[in-house]
């Protein structure tokens, strides 16, 4: 489903963290670490973009910046369309609140009204397969239960822009089959998809172009095969 006004425009965006937060010792006058450094690109409907880069290159930071988790330090980020982000299962959950209460809380974070969330509750609970556990606090959930609930909430709403940090790979086999089928539908229906993964076969199956990040900088954006070659060259250089 391609909606003409859906887009992502990033213009020279930089995301910086204090060195202590980034886990780096401060030296001299330098007090901040640039997790993203002057990144620019434009995505239009139909874009299926893979993010490539070594660990620490800025892939997850870019995804979380697009999702609104991290603010842009400088530059401009213009996004139009409803965003769904599938990252960490516990992201946004209040541990002392029940699963049901967290449905309403996360629904509000997704921009839904109380009535819209209430209409979605039955289908979310059914898909998550949590049963009576939905009225228990999240801190009593196993990691698999939290994942099922987070996934069920996030994917209950149609999204224009879908952000994925790796493909779903946790949970019991029966739920995984159901979840992967829903993921395929979401990817098909979304106008723009951005996927960070080390699985090159998955990227070839899901993406039509890719970005290569290195030390927070965008070093290539374009043809998928060329992006993979560029990424592999960087990997080889680090192994010399």
C-alpha positions, -999 to +999 in steps of 0.1 A: +000+000+000+017+032-012+004+065+002+019+094-018+024+118+012+043+092+033+080+100+035+112+103+055+135+132+049+167+133+069+190+163+064+224+162+079+211+147+112+235+142+141+226+124+173+251+128+202+253+113+236+273+124+266+305+103+267+296+087+301+262+076+287+279+062+256+303+042+278+334+062+266+359+079+289+360+117+284+393+130+270+402+167+269+374+190+256+354+162+240+323+156+260+299+139+236+299+109+213+283+112+179+263+081+173+251+096+141+272+121+122+257+142+094+233+116+079+212+126+050+187+106+029+151+106+015+127+077+015+095+076-005+066+051-008+079+017-020+112+020-002+124-013+014+157-003+030+182-025+047+207-011+072+242-026+071+271-019+093+293-034+119+283-034+156+284+002+168+281+017+134+248+035+142+221+012+128+201+008+160+206+045+168+192+055+134+162+032+138+154+046+172+158+082+160+133+075+132+110+060+159+113+091+180+131+074+209+163+095+205+160+132+197+180+147+168+209+168+182+213+188+150+200+187+114+164+181+104+142+150+104+108+152+086+086+122+087+050+118+075+029+087+082+020+064+111+051+046+124+054+011+139+087+001+155+095-034+165+126-033+187+129-044+223+100-063+238+102-044+271+106-009+255+078+013+268+063-012+293+056-002+329+067-032+349+043-027+378+013-022+355-007-052+342-006-064+306-040-049+300-029-015+314+002-016+292-019-021+261-036+012+269-002+029+277+015+017+246-015+024+224-014+060+236+023+061+227+013+050+192-011+079+190-044+060+195-074+073+214-089+055+244-118+043+223-095+031+195-074+011+220-105-004+236-117-017+203-083-033+197-080-050+231-098-082+223-078-089+192-045-080+209-052-103+239-063-131+215-032-129+193-008-127+223-023-159+237-018-146+273-053-155+286-057-146+322-021-134+324-032-102+307-044-090+342-011-097+359+018-072+362+044-072+335+072-080+360+057-114+364+060-122+327+087-143+311+107-126+283+087-147+258+054-135+272+065-098+271+076-103+235+042-117+225+024-089+241+046-062+227+044-077+192+007-081+194+002-044+204+026-030+178+013-050+149-024-045+158-024-011+140-018-006+103+015+014+098+027+035+069+064+033+081+077+000+096+110+000+115+125-034+124+156-042+144+163-077+132+135-101+123+114-117+150+133-147+163+121-155+198+092-174+212+076-208+208+073-223+173+036-220+170+036-183+179+066-176+156+047-190+126+017-168+133+039-138+141+060-142+109+029-144+088+017-111+103+051-095+098+050-105+061+016-088+058+028-057+076+058-054+053+036-059+023+011-032+034+036-006+047+046+022+024+082+023+038+102-004+055+136+000+072+152-032+085+185-036+104+199-071+102+231-091+098+212-117+078+221-109+042+197-135+028+168-120+047+178-085+035+179-097-001+144-112+003+129-081+020+147-051+007+153-033-026+180-009-015+204-005+015+224+019+035+259+012+048+268+030+081+303+033+095+311+050+128+278+069+126+283+081+090+263+071+060+290+058+035+266+044+009+230+044+000+216+028-031+216-005-050+213-035-026+241-056-042+266-027-042+257-019-006+264-055+005+298-054-014+306-021+004+297-036+038+318-067+032+347-046+022+345-027+055+344-060+074+374-073+056+394-041+063+387-045+101+400-081+100+433-073+084 
